Amino acid sequence: MRLSQLPSLRDWRFYSAILLAETQECVSTTFRRTHVNIKSSEKSKRSPELTAKLLSVWEASVRASHHFLTETDITRLAPQAEEALRQIEILWIVEDGLRPIGFMGVQERKIEMLFLHPDYFRKGLGKELARRAFDELGVEFVDVNEQNPAARMFYERMGFKVFKRDETDSEGNPFPILEMKRTRKPCRK
C-alpha cells in the first residue's frame, strides 16, 4: 500500500532524513500526514482509560514486532507495561485524530519505551519521536531486545551503538537485552 493511499496520513507534511548506517549517506524523505499529533501526558493526569488505550497499542505493537514472545509471555508482561505507562515521568503520546496510535516514555535521558500501532510502522513516526527526544530531552540511551533486529536496526540508524549485552531483561526474563548509547547524530537535510 502506498503512503498516499492511507486516508489518515494525507495532508500534514514534515521532512525527515534517514541515516543509512552502512553507507553513512543521507536520504531525504517526505511524509504527508493529517490529524497526527504528538502530545505530552503528565503523570498525574493519566486516566485509567488512557492507560488502557495505550496498553492496547503496546499489545498490538508487541504482537507485530516481538515474535520471540509467547502468548504467556505477553500476558505476563502486560501488567509490567501498564505500570510503566502509569509511572514513567515523561510520556509522549502520538494520536491520529483523537485515537492514540503510539507512545514514547523517557526517563533520565533514556528511551524506556517506544511503541507504535502496527498500522503506523515505517511511517516516520518513530524517527520523529526519537529526534524530539534528542533535541528536547538530550536522550543518549536505549535498551533493545536482542531478538528484535528491526528495533536494533532502527536505533543504529538513529545513531546508537551497542555497548553492553545482558543475558536477561531488567525483570530477569530470559530475553537478552542490548544496551545502546547514542554515538552520533542522525543526518538531517
N, C-alpha and C positions, 0 to 999 in steps of 0.2 A: 504494500500500500504506500502511495506517495504522500509526503507531508501535506501537500496541497489538498489531498482528499479528506483530511481529517477536519471535520467542521469545527471542532473546538480549538483548533490551532491555526486560524487563518489570518487575523488582522494585526496582531501585535508583533512588532519587529524588534529584534535585537541581533547583534552580531557577536559571535564568539570565535575564538581561534582555538584550534586543536593542535597540541604539540605532539608530533609523531616521535615517539621515543627512539625508534630505530634510526631515523634519518635526521632528527633534530630540525626538520623543516616545519614552517608554519603554513597552515592551510586555512583560509578564511571561509567560514560557512555562515549562511544567512538562514535564520529561522523566523517563521511568522507565527504568531500566536494571538489568540483572543481570550479574554477573560482569565488569563493565568496571572496569579498574584502570589507574591511571597510575603508573608507577614510574620511578625514575631508574636509569640504566645507567652505571656507572663505566667510564671509557675503558679501564682496564687489565683489566677483566673481560668485555669484549665478545668473545664467541666467534665464529669464522667461521660457525657455524650460525645464530647470532642475526643477524649481518650479512646473511647470505643471505636470511633470512626478511624482514628489513626492506627489503632491496633488491627483493624481490617485491612488497611493499606499495608501494614507490616506483614501480615499473614500472606496476602496476595503476592507481595514482592518476594518474600522468602520462598514461597512455593515455586515461583518462576525462576529464581536465581540460586537457591541453596539446595541443589539436587542431592547433596550428600546427607541431608536431614531426612529422617523417617517421620511418619505421621506422629509417632510417640514423641520424638524429639521436639517437633513443632508444638505439640500440646503442652509439653513440659516447659518449653521456653517462653510461651505466651505470657504467663504471669510475670516473668522477669522483664519482658519487653513492656508490658503495661506499667509496671512500677517505674521503669526507666523513663517512660513518657511522662509520668507524673512528677518525677524528681529532678530531671535534668534542668539545669539552670537556664540555658539558652536553647530555645526550641523555635525553629523557623518552620512554618507550615506553607506548603505550596497548595494553592487552591485553583481549580478550574471552575469559574463561576463561584458558587458557594460550597462546592464539594471538595474536601481535602483529597489530594492525589499524591501527596508526598510530604516528607519532613526531613529535617536535619537537626540533630542535637549536638551541641558543643559544650565542652567543659574544660577549663584550664588549657586552652589552646589546642585541644584535641577534638577531632570529629569522633564522637561516640556512636553516632547512628546517622545513616543516610539511606532512606528507603523511598522508592517511588512505586506507584502502582504500575504493573507491567504494561498497561496501555500507554504509558508515558516514558517507557525506556527509550533511550537513544534519541531523545528529542532536544538535548542540550540543557535540560533542567538540572541534572546533577552537576554539570560544569558550572552553571550559573550559581548554584548554591555554594559550591566549593570556592569559586572566585570571590563571592561575597564574604565567605568565612576568612579567606586570606586577607582581603582588603579591610574588612571591618573588625575582625577579631584576632588577627595575627596567628591564625591556625598554623601549626607546624607538624602535628602528629595525627596518625590514624592507625587503627588495628584492622586487619583484614583476615577473614578465614582463608587459610591456605587452599582449601578445596573450592574456593570461588575465584577461578582465574580471571573472569571478566572484571570483577571488582579490583583485583590486583592490577590488571592492565589499565583500568580507568585511573587509578591513583598514580600509577607510574607516569601516565600521560599528563597528569596534573602536577608532576614534579616531585613525587615521593619516591623514596628508595627504601628497601627493606634493610633494617639494621639489626633485627633480632627475630628469632623464631622460638615460639613457645609450643610445647607438645599439647597443652590443653588451653581452653579458654579461661577467662577470669573466674568462672564458676566451677572449674575443674572438669568440665566436659571434655571428652576425647576429640576435640576439634582443634587441630593445630592453628595457631594464630601467628601472623606475620606482623610485627611491629614496624611501622614505616615512619620515616621522617622526611619532611619536605626539604629537598636539597637544591632546588632551582625553581624559578618561576615559570609557569606555563606561558607560552607565546601569546601575545595579543597583537592583533592588527587593527 
